[in-house]
């Protein structure tokens, strides 16, 4: 489903859906019955008319000219993005070439939308080129004003943490969540969203079950360390200071050198709240051996623009964000459409994975997880939960237990697997698995 003829799988298409209901509804529309006037061209456009409840069919278009950022248009009233009609159209195109013939000339209503998209993209590039020279002095003053606000907020947070420890942690349980929500709101006012997020996480600890005072004390200590790092940032090495700034919530741009490689997409999944959907895409460089993280965002109910299905590889340049041990990168330039790949990342033992996380904490003490590929591990039950055990007998506890994890157990059937996921102090979260024999990766989240 690209300009080079690479066709996604049905699972990869459904990964674009904003929620489970959209996936189910889109699958039902993957039949030729409700569709008419469907077709596709050689530039990545797919279109069709879908019969709905009214007399006028819905006009649906998908532009796959840039497979990493597909665009969707439908005349239906749905606020979900992509809607069920766009998903159904793509699934129909995958499964029935006669229902959606290729090499067609787009009708006028499709051509108008495609031309409008390209014209807007050209105007955007022109405007960006014209405004490339930024007002450095104004930017410096804005940064200074924000830093001053964060200084004030960090100082207030430090006093509140000291008051909490002075009065005793039992007071946190009695005060309830309101104490933390009010403190988090103050950090938002101070333009420190990173501090606000960590404060909100503190509010959930007193109700998290036995042992919560220890966990609350640990998190308060980490938050205290972050506040002190910010207030004394001028004494820190440049990379650690950048890490502290990122953890506090300062915006940053990718400023590392562009690194070109053939990047295998290890995993893609979304995290959604009431306001924002965050898409996390892990990639692994064939030559560099580096595992990096691409982030993409979408408003609530709309899928993020960047979509790179698991198992494909793309020839692209990536640039790193500042910060010690920072895995996040930006997509600078893509040289070809994503294509299937037999590449697999090298795996580690359970002990090596634990050591990797420990080493990463030296660069970033506030790090929750690191990307890890485990080699030859088997899911085994343990103490009411599950572990992934390697041939040496060492094992990592598994944090997941839903449908995706049972898919992992079924794929293994007692045989060893290569598994990619995120590992941290809470355990290992599996995301993708490869069977021992050659085969496509399986999403297990």
C-alpha positions in Angstrom: 0.0 0.0 0.0 2.8 2.4 -0.9 4.3 3.9 -4.0 6.7 1.0 -4.1 3.9 -1.6 -3.9 4.5 -2.7 -0.3 1.1 -3.8 1.1 0.4 -3.7 4.8 -1.2 -6.5 6.7 -4.7 -6.3 8.1 -3.2 -6.1 11.6 -1.1 -3.1 10.6 -4.1 -1.3 9.2 -6.1 -1.9 12.3 -3.3 -0.5 14.4 -4.2 2.9 13.0 -7.7 2.7 14.6 -8.2 5.2 17.5 -10.0 2.5 19.7 -11.3 -1.0 19.8 -14.8 0.0 18.7 -13.4 1.5 15.5 -11.4 -1.6 14.8 -14.5 -3.8 15.1 -16.7 -1.5 13.0 -13.9 -1.1 10.4 -13.6 -4.9 10.1 -17.3 -5.2 9.4 -16.9 -2.8 6.4 -14.1 -4.8 4.8 -16.6 -6.4 2.4 -17.6 -5.2 -1.1 -21.4 -5.0 -0.3 -21.6 -1.4 1.0 -18.9 0.0 -1.4 -19.1 1.4 -4.9 -16.9 3.5 -7.1 -13.8 2.2 -5.3 -10.3 2.5 -6.8 -6.7 3.3 -6.2 -3.9 5.0 -8.2 -0.2 4.5 -8.5 0.6 7.4 -6.1 -0.9 5.9 -3.0 -4.5 7.2 -3.1 -7.4 4.8 -2.3 -11.0 5.9 -2.5 -14.6 4.7 -2.4 -18.2 5.4 -1.8 -19.7 3.7 1.3 -23.5 3.3 1.7 -24.7 4.6 5.1 -28.0 5.2 6.8 -28.8 8.2 4.5 -29.5 8.4 0.8 -26.0 9.8 0.0 -23.0 7.5 0.3 -20.0 8.6 2.3 -17.1 9.7 0.3 -13.9 8.1 1.7 -10.3 8.8 0.7 -7.0 7.6 2.1 -3.7 9.1 0.9 -0.8 6.8 1.4 1.6 8.9 -0.6 3.7 9.1 2.6 3.2 5.7 4.3 4.6 7.0 7.6 1.9 9.6 7.8 -1.2 8.4 6.0 -4.0 11.0 5.6 -7.8 10.3 5.7 -10.9 12.1 4.5 -14.5 11.0 4.9 -17.8 12.8 4.6 -19.3 10.9 7.5 -20.1 12.8 10.8 -17.7 10.6 12.9 -15.2 12.5 15.1 -12.9 9.5 15.2 -9.8 9.6 13.1 -9.4 7.5 11.0 -13.1 6.6 10.9 -14.5 3.1 10.4 -15.1 3.8 6.7 -11.4 4.6 6.1 -10.4 1.4 8.0 -12.9 -0.7 6.1 -11.8 0.7 2.7 -8.1 -0.1 3.4 -9.0 -3.6 4.6 -11.2 -4.2 1.5 -8.3 -3.0 -0.7 -6.0 -5.5 1.0 -8.3 -8.4 0.6 -10.1 -7.9 -2.7 -8.2 -6.4 -5.6 -11.2 -6.6 -7.9 -13.3 -4.5 -5.5 -10.7 -1.8 -5.3 -8.9 -1.9 -8.7 -5.5 -0.3 -9.1 -4.0 2.0 -11.7 -7.2 4.2 -11.8 -7.5 7.9 -12.4 -9.0 9.6 -9.3 -12.5 11.1 -9.8 -12.8 14.9 -9.4 -13.9 14.8 -5.7 -10.8 12.8 -4.9 -8.5 14.9 -7.1 -9.7 18.1 -5.5 -8.9 16.9 -2.0 -5.5 15.5 -3.0 -4.5 18.7 -4.8 -5.6 20.8 -1.9 -3.4 18.7 0.5 -0.4 19.2 -1.7 -1.0 22.9 -2.1 -1.3 23.4 1.6 2.0 21.4 2.1 3.8 23.6 -0.4 2.5 26.8 1.3 3.6 25.5 4.6 7.1 24.8 3.3 7.3 28.3 1.8 6.1 29.9 5.0 8.6 27.9 7.0 11.4 28.9 4.7 10.5 32.6 4.9 10.4 32.5 8.7 13.4 30.4 9.3 15.4 33.3 10.9 14.1 33.4 14.5 14.4 36.3 16.9 17.1 34.9 19.1 16.9 37.7 21.7 13.1 37.3 22.1 13.6 33.5 22.4 16.2 34.0 25.1 14.0 36.3 27.1 11.1 33.9 26.9 13.4 31.1 28.1 14.6 33.2 31.0 11.0 34.1 32.1 10.0 30.5 32.0 13.0 29.4 33.9 12.2 31.9 36.6 8.7 30.6 36.9 9.9 27.0 37.2 12.5 28.2 39.8 9.6 29.5 41.9 7.5 26.4 41.4 10.4 24.1 42.2 11.1 26.0 45.4 7.5 25.7 46.5 7.4 22.0 45.7 10.6 21.5 47.8 8.9 23.2 50.8 5.8 21.0 50.4 7.9 17.9 50.3 9.7 19.0 53.4 6.4 19.7 55.2 5.1 16.2 54.3 8.2 14.5 55.7 8.2 16.7 58.8 4.5 15.9 59.6 4.8 12.2 58.7 3.7 10.2 55.7 0.4 9.2 57.4 -0.8 12.6 56.7 -0.7 11.9 53.0 -3.2 9.1 53.3 -5.6 11.3 55.4 -5.3 14.3 53.1 -6.4 12.2 50.0 -5.7 13.0 46.4 -6.8 16.7 46.7 -3.5 17.6 48.3 -1.5 16.3 45.3 -3.9 17.7 42.7 -3.6 21.2 44.1 0.2 20.9 44.2 0.2 19.6 40.6 -1.9 22.6 39.5 0.7 24.9 41.0 3.4 23.2 39.0 1.3 23.7 35.8 1.0 27.4 36.6 4.8 27.4 37.0 5.1 26.0 33.4 6.7 22.7 34.7 4.4 20.0 33.3 7.0 17.3 34.1 6.9 18.1 37.8 3.1 18.3 37.7 2.9 14.8 36.2 5.2 13.3 38.9 3.2 15.0 41.6 0.0 13.5 40.3 1.6 10.0 40.4 2.4 10.6 44.1 -1.3 11.0 44.8 -2.1 7.4 43.7 0.5 5.8 45.9 -1.3 6.0 49.4 -4.1 3.9 47.9 -1.9 1.4 46.1 -1.9 -1.3 48.8 0.5 -2.7 51.5 4.0 -1.1 51.5 2.8 2.2 50.1 4.8 4.4 52.6 8.0 2.9 51.3 7.0 3.5 47.7 5.9 7.1 48.5 9.2 7.8 50.3 11.1 6.5 47.3 9.2 8.6 44.8 9.4 11.7 47.0 13.2 11.2 47.2 13.4 11.0 43.4 11.3 14.1 43.1 13.5 15.9 45.6 16.5 15.0 43.5 14.9 16.3 40.4 14.0 19.6 42.0 17.5 20.0 43.4 19.0 19.2 40.0 16.9 21.9 38.4 17.7 24.5 41.1 21.4 23.8 40.7 21.4 23.0 37.0 24.4 25.3 36.3 26.6 22.9 38.3 25.6 19.8 36.3 27.3 18.4 33.2 25.6 19.7 30.0 24.0 16.3 29.1 22.6 15.8 32.7 21.4 19.3 32.8 19.5 18.7 29.5 18.0 15.5 31.1 16.8 17.5 34.1 15.3 20.1 31.9 13.4 17.4 29.9 12.2 15.8 33.1 10.9 19.1 34.5 9.1 19.7 31.2 11.1 22.1 29.2 10.4 21.8 25.4 13.4 20.7 23.3 14.2 20.1 19.7 16.2 17.3 18.2 19.7 18.7 17.7 21.8 15.6 17.3 23.5 14.8 14.0 21.3 13.1 11.4 22.1 9.3 11.5 21.0 7.4 8.4 20.3 3.7 8.8 17.8 1.0 7.9 15.5 1.2 10.9 13.4 -1.8 11.9 10.1 -1.0 13.5 10.1 -3.0 16.7 6.8 -1.9 18.2 4.1 0.7 18.0 1.4 1.5 20.5 -0.8 4.4 21.7 -1.3 5.8 25.2 -4.5 7.9 25.4 -6.0 10.3 28.0 -8.9 12.7 27.8 -6.9 15.3 25.9 -4.1 13.6 24.0 -3.1 10.4 22.3 0.6 9.6 22.4 2.0 7.1 19.9 5.3 5.4 20.9 7.3 3.8 18.1 10.5 1.9 18.9 12.9 1.4 16.0 16.3 -0.4 15.8 19.1 0.5 13.4 20.6 -2.3 11.3 24.1 -0.7 11.1 24.2 1.3 14.3 22.6 -1.3 16.5 20.8 1.6 18.3 17.3 1.3 19.6 15.5 4.6 19.5 12.0 6.1 20.2 9.8 8.1 17.9 6.9 10.0 19.5 3.8 11.3 17.7 0.8 13.0 19.1 -2.9 13.4 18.2 -5.8 15.2 19.8 -8.3 13.0 21.7 -10.2 10.8 19.3 -7.7 11.3 16.5 -4.8 8.9 15.7 -1.4 10.5 15.6 -0.1 11.2 12.1 3.1 9.0 12.2 2.3 5.3 11.6 5.1 2.8 11.1 3.7 -0.8 11.4 5.7 -3.4 13.3 8.0 -5.6 11.2 8.7 -3.0 8.4 12.0 -1.3 8.0 12.6 2.2 6.6 15.7 3.8 5.2 15.7 7.1 7.0 17.7 9.7 8.9 17.0 10.2 12.6 18.2 13.0 14.9 18.5 12.6 18.7 17.0 14.8 21.4 19.4 16.3 24.0 19.9 14.6 27.3 22.1 11.9 28.8 20.9 8.5 27.6 18.0 10.0 25.8 16.4 7.4 23.5 14.0 9.8 21.8 14.7 10.8 18.2 13.0 12.8 15.4 12.4 11.6 11.9 14.5 13.9 9.8 14.2 12.4 6.3 12.8 9.2 4.8 14.4 7.9 1.7 12.0 5.1 0.8 8.7 3.6 1.8 8.8 1.1 4.7 9.3 -2.4 3.5 9.1 -5.9 5.1 12.3 -7.0 6.7 13.7 -10.3 8.1 16.0 -8.3 10.4 15.8 -9.1 14.1 17.6 -7.2 17.0 20.2 -9.1 19.0 18.8 -10.4 22.3 20.1 -10.2 25.9 19.8 -12.6 28.9 17.7 -11.6 31.9 20.9 -10.7 33.8 22.2 -8.5 31.0 18.8 -6.7 30.8 18.9 -5.9 34.5 22.4 -4.6 34.2 21.4 -2.5 31.2 18.7 -0.8 33.2 21.1 -0.2 36.1 23.6 1.4 33.8 20.9 3.7 32.2 19.9 4.9 35.7 23.4 6.4 36.1 22.6 8.8 33.2 19.0 9.4 34.1 18.0 8.5 37.7 14.3 9.3 36.9 14.1 6.7 34.0 11.1 4.4 34.2 12.1 1.8 31.6 14.6 1.0 28.9 14.0 -0.9 25.6 15.3 -4.4 25.8 15.2 -7.5 23.5 15.4 -10.8 25.4 16.8 -13.8 23.8 15.4 -17.4 24.1 13.0 -16.7 26.9 9.9 -18.8 27.9 6.8 -17.5 29.7 6.5 -19.4 33.0 3.9 -18.9 35.8 5.4 -17.7 39.1 3.7 -16.7 42.4 0.4 -15.9 40.9 2.0 -14.0 38.0 4.3 -14.6 35.1 8.0 -14.4 34.3 10.1 -14.7 31.2 12.9 -17.2 32.0 16.1 -17.6 29.9 18.2 -20.7 29.5 20.3 -19.9 32.6 17.3 -20.0 34.8 17.3 -16.2 35.4 13.9 -14.6 34.9 12.3 -11.1 34.7 8.8 -10.5 36.1 6.2 -9.6 33.5 3.9 -6.6 34.1 1.3 -7.5 31.4 -1.5 -10.0 31.8 -4.1 -9.1 29.1 -5.0 -10.5 25.7 -1.7 -9.5 24.2 0.2 -11.5 26.9 -1.9 -14.6 26.3 -1.0 -14.2 22.6 2.7 -14.4 23.7 2.0 -17.5 25.8 0.2 -19.1 22.9 3.0 -18.2 20.4 5.6 -19.8 22.7 3.8 -23.0 23.6 6.7 -23.8 25.9 9.3 -23.0 23.2 11.8 -20.1 23.5 11.1 -16.8 21.9 12.9 -13.6 21.2 10.8 -10.8 22.8 11.2 -7.0 22.7 9.7 -4.8 25.4 10.3 -2.2 28.0 12.0 -3.1 31.3 12.1 -1.1 34.5 11.7 -1.4 38.2 8.2 -2.7 37.9 9.2 -5.5 35.6 9.2 -6.3 31.9 6.3 -5.2 29.5 6.4 -7.4 26.3 5.5 -5.6 23.1 6.7 -7.8 20.2 7.8 -11.4 19.9 9.5 -13.5 17.2 9.2 -17.3 17.1 12.3 -19.4 17.1 11.8 -20.4 13.5 11.9 -17.7 10.8 8.6 -15.7 10.8 7.0 -12.4 11.1 6.9 -10.5 14.4 3.8 -10.8 16.5 2.4 -7.8 18.5 1.8 -8.9 22.1 0.7 -5.7 23.7 
